[in-house]
Amino acid sequence: MSIYVGNLAYEVTQEDLTSVFAEYGSVKRVQLPTDRETGRLRGFGFVEMSTEAEETAAIEGLDGAEWVGRALKVNKAKPREDRGSSGGGRRDNNFSARY
């Protein structure tokens, strides 16, 4: 399982996030997605820890905590939704007919 970490400052590094979560256990992996066009961090990330107990402790300890001037949003990550091959969201073919 993975932990979602939201409302991150854009200057946060993988090392920064690892050190914060290491206080709650062994960090296996940290991912900080970047914007495809700008290369800038997207303001959220994912952390994987060794055990579910460590993940639970980190979520309870860090959700809502202020870090680098921001209140963190920390919870269990939800599985990524399949958005299909178009890369976009849901399309409503009747949009123009309603307006």
C-alpha positions in Angstrom: 0.0 0.0 0.0 1.1 3.5 -0.6 0.5 6.8 1.2 -0.7 10.0 -0.6 1.0 13.2 0.6 -0.7 16.4 -0.7 -0.2 20.1 -0.3 3.6 19.8 -0.6 5.8 22.9 -1.2 7.3 22.8 -4.7 10.8 22.9 -3.4 10.5 19.6 -1.4 12.8 16.8 -2.4 12.6 13.1 -2.1 15.3 13.2 0.6 13.2 15.8 2.6 10.1 13.6 2.4 12.1 10.4 3.3 13.6 12.0 6.4 10.1 13.2 7.6 8.5 9.8 7.1 11.5 7.9 8.5 10.5 9.1 11.9 7.6 6.6 11.6 9.5 3.6 10.2 11.4 2.3 7.2 10.7 4.2 4.0 10.8 1.9 0.9 10.1 4.4 -1.8 9.2 8.1 -2.4 7.7 9.4 -5.7 7.3 13.1 -6.5 5.4 13.4 -9.8 6.4 16.3 -12.1 4.4 18.2 -14.7 5.2 16.8 -18.2 5.5 20.1 -19.8 7.3 22.2 -17.2 9.2 19.6 -15.2 7.9 21.3 -12.0 6.8 19.2 -9.1 3.0 18.9 -9.0 2.6 19.5 -5.2 1.9 15.9 -4.1 3.7 12.7 -3.8 3.6 9.1 -2.7 5.4 7.3 0.1 5.7 3.5 0.6 6.7 2.2 4.0 7.8 -1.3 5.1 4.7 -2.2 7.1 1.0 -1.2 7.3 1.5 -0.3 10.9 4.3 2.2 10.0 2.0 3.7 7.3 -0.8 4.0 9.7 1.4 5.7 12.3 2.8 8.1 9.6 -0.7 9.0 8.4 -2.0 9.7 12.0 1.1 11.6 12.9 1.4 13.8 9.8 -2.1 14.4 8.4 -2.8 18.1 9.0 0.8 18.8 10.3 2.4 22.0 9.2 5.6 21.4 7.2 7.5 23.9 5.1 4.8 26.4 5.7 1.9 24.1 4.5 -0.6 21.9 6.2 0.0 18.4 4.9 -2.8 16.2 3.6 -1.7 12.6 4.3 -3.9 9.5 3.7 -3.9 6.0 2.1 -3.4 6.4 -1.6 -6.3 5.3 -3.8 -5.7 3.1 -6.9 -5.2 5.2 -10.0 -8.3 5.3 -12.2 -7.9 4.1 -15.8 -8.5 7.1 -17.9 -8.4 5.3 -21.2 -6.2 5.9 -24.2 -7.4 9.4 -25.0 -5.7 10.8 -21.9 -8.7 13.0 -21.1 -11.6 12.7 -18.7 -15.2 11.7 -19.4 -16.6 13.2 -22.6 -20.2 14.2 -22.9 -21.2 14.0 -26.5 -24.5 15.7 -25.8 -22.9 18.8 -24.3 -23.7 21.2 -27.2 -27.2 19.8 -27.5 -28.0 21.1 -23.9 -26.9 24.7 -24.5 
